[in-house]
Amino acid sequence: MIWKMKFNTLKRVLCLLILLVVPILTFAEGQANTLFEKGNALYKKGEFKQALETYQLLINDGYQSAGVYFNMGNASYKSGDIPLAILYYEKAHKLNPADEDINFNIRFANSKTTDKIDEVPEFFLANWWKKIILGFSISTLSVFSVLFVLLASGMLVVYFFTNSVSIKKLSFYTAISLFSLGIISLFISDRQMNYFNAHKQAIVFSGSVSVKNAPVSSSATLFIVHDGTKVNILENNNDWMRVRIANGNEGWIKVGDVKDI
């Protein structure tokens, strides 16, 4: 009797939480959609700066998606701000690295920058592994992992309740396979997160930046990069950061000359 009372109390609490949380989430999602559609409408009218400001409101509210950053990149490009467009396209790429439209726009925007830098070819195994871990977005991998686990659980239910030996075997091995796919999806999503965490990058926003051989203004200039160029951040030293560009050249630049992706 006591157990039943506790269960009923717990059930009422869960129902109350659902009644409270679901409307809040629905309202927040509704607000985000309203702002997103407003930004799209402004973009279609050619009011690109206003569209960018509207999309920024979404980001300020903590709503981040590849679609929002992609549209911010488009609005920036239409406004004539190539470095900002590249920054937003790269942010969209981090959230959805397999999206062909995003990748195309990154290449197209880069073709409009001053610096044309040839990338150092990657070892084929490293390139192959990168294609695997960046083949899907984190959100897609998360959906895959949950779906595989749920299907595997369903197969286990079939395994425990069927009396047919052949169906038992089929459901058992299918469950094992689905669980394995779920674990693989989680593993790949973890590797993707680690990849982006290990590859800190930034976009140059100063018109012309002298890359130094030491974190001192009076040190020798190794080479010059221009706005829109992407750099890999290797380390930070107060107001300086050591960076590497696509061709492998390294040096020091001021932190204020770039914006982190």
N, C-alpha and C positions, 0 to 999 in steps of 0.2 A: 504493500500500500504506500509506504514512504517512498519507495523507488519510483512508483507511478506518479506521485505528486511532484517529485524532483524532475522527472522527465517532462511532465506537463509544463512546469515552470520554465525549464530550459527551452522548450518548444515555443512558449509565449515570448521569451526574451529574444530568440532567434527571429521570430516573425516580426517583432517590434524593430529590431535592427534592420531587417530587410525593408520594412516600411519607411524607415528613416533614411537609410543610405541610398536606396535606389532612386528616389526622387532627386536627391542632391546630385548624384552622378549624372542622371538624365538632364538635369538643369545645366550642369557644367558643360556637358557635351553639346547641349543645345546652344549655349552661348558661344562655344568654340566654332560650331558650324555657322552660326550667324555672322561672326567676325570673318571667317574664312570666305563665305559667300560675298560679304561686303567688299573684301579685298579683291576678289575675282571680278566683281562688277566694276570697281574702280579701274582695274587693269584693262578691262575690255574697253572702257571709255578713253583710255590713253592717259589716265591720271596716275602715272606710275609711282611718283613719290608718295602720293596719298595712299596708294595700294600698299606700298612698302611699310608705311607707318601703321596701317591697319594690321598687316601680318605681324609686325613687331609687337603689337598688343597681345597677340596670341603667345608669342615667345615669352613676353614679360609675365604672363599668367602661368608659365610653366608648361604650356602645351607645345610639344615639339614633335614634328613629323617630317619625313622626307618631302612630302607634298608641299608643306608650308615653306620650307627652306628652298625648294626648287622654284616655287613661285616668287620668292623673294629674290632669288638669283635672276630670274627673268625680268622682274621689275627693275632691278639694279642695272641690268644690261641695257634695257630700253631707256634708262635714265642717263646712260653714257658712263656709268661707273663700273669699269671692267674689273678692277681689283675686288670691289665689293661683290660683284656678281660671282666671281670665282670663289670667294670665301663662302658664299651661301650654297653654291653648287657642291663644294667640298663637304660642307656640313650635311647636305642632303645625301651625299655619297656615303658618309659614315653610317647613316641610318638605313640606307638601302643600297649597298655597294653593287648589286647586280642589275640595277635599273639602267637600261640602255639609253633612255632619254637623258638621264642625269649625266652619264658618262660621255655621251655625245656633246652635250652642252659644255662640259668641262673642257673637252678637247677644242671645241669651237672658240670658247672664250680665251683659252690659252693662245690660240693662233692670233689673237688681237693684241697680245702683249709685246713689249719691246724685246725681251730676252727669248731667244729660241735655243733651248738647251737640249742636247741629245742625252737621253737617259742611258746609264750604264746597264748593259744587258744582264738580266738575272740568270742564275744557274737554273737549268730547266726544272729540276726537282723543286726548288724554292718557288718558281713561278707556277708550277702545277699545284703545289700545296696552297698557295695564295688563292688560286682560282677556286679551289674546293671550299676553303673557309669563307670566301667572300661571294660564294655562289647564291646565297639567300640572305635576306635581311634577318636581323635578330627576332623581329616579331613573327616572321614566317617560320623560322626554326622553332620558336616557342610553341606556335600552333601545331606544328608537326609533332613535337615531342609529346604534347598533351594528347593529341589525337591518337598517336601510336600507343600510348599507355592505356588510354580508355578502350581502344580496340583489343589490346592484349588482355585487359581485365575481362572484357566480354567473352573472349575465347576461353579464359580460365573458368568462367561461369559455366560455359558449355561443357568443358572438360569434366567438371565436378558433378554435373547433373545428368549427363547423357549415359545411357547404358550400352551404347554401341562402341565396340573396341576400336573400330576404324575411325569413328568420329572423335573418340578420345585422343587417338594418336594425332590426327590432323589438327585438332584444336590446341593440343599441347605444343606441338612444334610451331604452329602459327603464332601462338602466344609468345613463345621464346623469341621468334623472329621479330615480332612487333615490339617487344620490350627492348630488344637489341637496337632496333631502328630509333626508338625513343631515346635511348642512352647516347647513340651516335649523334642525334640531333642536338642534344644538350651539350655534348662534347664539342661539336663544331661551333655552336653559339658561344661557348666559353673561349674557344681559340680565337674567334673573331673579336671578342671584346679585348682579349689580351693583345691581339695584333694592333688594334687602334690605340690601346693604352701604351704600347711599346713604341709606336710610331707617332710621336708628337710632331705636328706640323703647323706651319703658319704661312700667311700670305703677306708679302711685302706691300706696305701702303705708302711709303715715301717714294717720291718720284725717282730718286737716284740714291742708292745706298752703297757706301764704300765698305767692303768686307775686309776687316783687319786681321792681322796675324796674331794679335793679342787683344785682351779686353781693355785696351787703353786707346784713347782718341789719338794720341801722338804716334801710335804704332804704324807700321807700313801697311799700305793698301794692297791686298792680294788680287782682288777683282771687284767689279761693280755689278750690282743687280738693280733691277728697276721694279716699279710697282706692278703687282699682279703675279710676280714670281713666287712659286711655292718653295719653301725651305723646310728641311727636316731639322727639328730642334734636338741637339745632342746633349747640351748641358746649359745651366744658367749660372751666372756669376754676377750677383748684384744687378746692375742695370744693363748687363751684357748677356748675350747668349751665343753659344757656339752652334753654328748651323752647317748643314751640308746641302748642296743643291743636287739636282738630278744627275749631273755628270760626275759626281763624286768629289768635287772641290769643296773644301771646308774653310771656315774662318769665323770671325766674331763680328756681330752687329749689335746695335742698340736695341733693347727690348721695345722701345717706343716706335721703332720703324716697322713693326709687324703686328698682325692680329692673329691670335691663335684660332685654328680651325676647331 
